[in-house]
Amino acid sequence: MPATLKVKGALEEITRVKKLFETTQKQKIGQSVTNMAADMKAATPIDTGLARSSWRIVETGNKDIPYKVENLVPYIEFLNAGSSKQAPPYFIEKIALSYGKPVGAVVQIKESPEVL
């Protein structure tokens, strides 16, 4: 006859440990994303300072990819393509890849309203 063992509070403890793990993991990812955004900001060519100051971290609400780094300045794609001698072509991808293997596209170019 099979024996059954019930442990009081085991499910609650497992849930608590899982939440703690997820919180710790999100904090570590957040720190890495913060460092990556700072590196992108530092590497961005500067004329007026708009592109450099426009980097931001956005929480996605997605458990698997909790953050994204974006820059909505319309000419960031040209800076990233090497239009300035202050940064090498594809500096964004180079920095992002230095932080590990990407999940999805490294750079997405979106049409956005013009930033003045």
C-alpha positions as CSV (number, residue, x, y, z in Angstrom):
1,M,0.0,0.0,0.0
2,P,1.5,3.4,-1.0
3,A,2.3,5.8,1.7
4,T,1.1,9.4,1.5
5,L,3.0,12.2,3.2
6,K,1.5,15.6,3.7
7,V,3.7,18.5,4.7
8,K,1.9,21.5,6.2
9,G,2.8,24.8,4.5
10,A,4.9,23.2,1.7
11,L,2.9,24.8,-1.1
12,E,3.1,28.2,0.5
13,E,6.8,27.8,1.0
14,I,7.4,26.7,-2.6
15,T,5.3,29.7,-3.8
16,R,7.4,32.0,-1.6
17,V,10.7,30.7,-2.8
18,K,9.5,30.9,-6.5
19,K,8.5,34.6,-6.0
20,L,11.8,35.3,-4.3
21,F,13.7,33.7,-7.2
22,E,11.7,35.6,-9.8
23,T,12.3,38.9,-7.9
24,T,16.0,38.2,-7.6
25,Q,16.2,37.2,-11.3
26,K,14.3,40.4,-12.4
27,Q,16.7,42.5,-10.2
28,K,19.8,41.0,-11.8
29,I,18.3,41.5,-15.3
30,G,17.4,45.0,-14.4
31,Q,20.9,45.8,-13.3
32,S,22.4,44.3,-16.5
33,V,19.9,46.3,-18.6
34,T,20.7,49.5,-16.7
35,N,24.4,48.9,-17.4
36,M,23.7,48.2,-21.0
37,A,21.7,51.4,-21.4
38,A,24.5,53.4,-19.7
39,D,27.0,51.9,-22.2
40,M,24.7,52.8,-25.1
41,K,24.3,56.3,-23.9
42,A,28.0,56.8,-23.5
43,A,28.7,55.4,-26.9
44,T,26.1,57.6,-28.7
45,P,27.6,60.3,-30.8
46,I,26.9,63.8,-29.5
47,D,26.1,67.0,-31.3
48,T,23.1,68.6,-29.5
49,G,22.9,65.8,-26.9
50,L,19.4,64.8,-27.8
51,A,20.2,61.3,-29.1
52,R,22.5,60.6,-26.1
53,S,19.9,61.8,-23.6
54,S,17.0,59.9,-25.2
55,W,17.9,56.4,-24.1
56,R,15.4,54.9,-21.7
57,I,14.5,51.6,-20.1
58,V,10.9,50.4,-20.5
59,E,9.3,47.6,-18.5
60,T,7.5,45.4,-21.0
61,G,5.1,43.5,-18.7
62,N,6.4,40.4,-20.3
63,K,7.7,37.8,-17.8
64,D,10.3,36.4,-20.3
65,I,11.6,39.8,-21.5
66,P,10.8,42.2,-18.7
67,Y,12.7,45.2,-20.1
68,K,13.7,46.9,-23.3
69,V,16.1,49.7,-24.0
70,E,14.8,52.3,-26.5
71,N,15.8,55.5,-28.1
72,L,13.0,57.2,-30.1
73,V,15.1,59.9,-31.7
74,P,14.3,59.5,-35.4
75,Y,17.9,59.7,-36.5
76,I,19.3,57.1,-34.1
77,E,19.3,54.5,-36.9
78,F,21.6,56.8,-39.0
79,L,23.9,57.2,-36.0
80,N,23.9,53.5,-35.5
81,A,24.7,53.0,-39.3
82,G,27.9,55.0,-38.9
83,S,26.9,58.5,-40.0
84,S,29.1,60.0,-37.3
85,K,32.8,59.4,-36.8
86,Q,32.2,59.5,-33.1
87,A,30.9,55.9,-33.0
88,P,31.5,52.8,-35.2
89,P,28.7,51.4,-37.3
90,Y,26.3,49.1,-35.4
91,F,27.5,50.3,-32.0
92,I,24.1,49.5,-30.6
93,E,24.2,45.8,-31.6
94,K,27.9,45.5,-30.5
95,I,27.0,46.8,-27.0
96,A,23.8,44.7,-26.8
97,L,25.6,41.5,-27.9
98,S,28.3,42.1,-25.3
99,Y,25.7,41.5,-22.6
100,G,24.7,38.1,-23.9
101,K,22.7,36.2,-26.4
102,P,19.6,38.2,-27.6
103,V,16.1,37.0,-27.3
104,G,14.6,38.2,-30.6
105,A,15.8,41.1,-32.7
106,V,18.7,43.2,-31.2
107,V,17.5,46.4,-32.9
108,Q,14.1,47.2,-34.2
109,I,13.5,50.3,-36.2
110,K,10.0,51.8,-35.8
111,E,8.4,54.8,-37.4
112,S,7.9,57.3,-34.6
113,P,6.7,60.8,-34.3
114,E,9.5,63.3,-34.9
115,V,11.2,64.4,-31.7
116,L,12.1,68.1,-31.6
